[in-house]
Amino acid sequence: MRATAPATEQTAADISRIEGYLLLQAERGEAEAQAEAFAARMPWLTTGQRDEVVRLYTADRMALTRRVLHGLTERCVQLREEYTARYLQLRRRVLAQATLVLLLSVALVSGAFFLARLP
């Protein structure tokens, strides 16, 4: 049994959300590991201070990640709009040229047929 188009689109969207969640968790893990390494370079910190440094570093890194991803998303939307507009322009141009070639071909064949029928 084949899946319908809306079901397939929903499945693809669900997979994308799961993938995004997993990537975000991997980024969070990497941010926390780097925060731990950063805090380890400051052995004079108390446990509470160390935990706060790790928390703040991780939060800052995740905020940066969100800003970067938001910027990339906006740029992808812009590029899609630009490429769509360019594609439509090229498509119109090719269609116009094909129509012109077809009309010229019809005119030449008609002209040749007309000339061939003259005495």
Helices and strands as residue ranges (DSSP letters): H 5-40, H 47-117
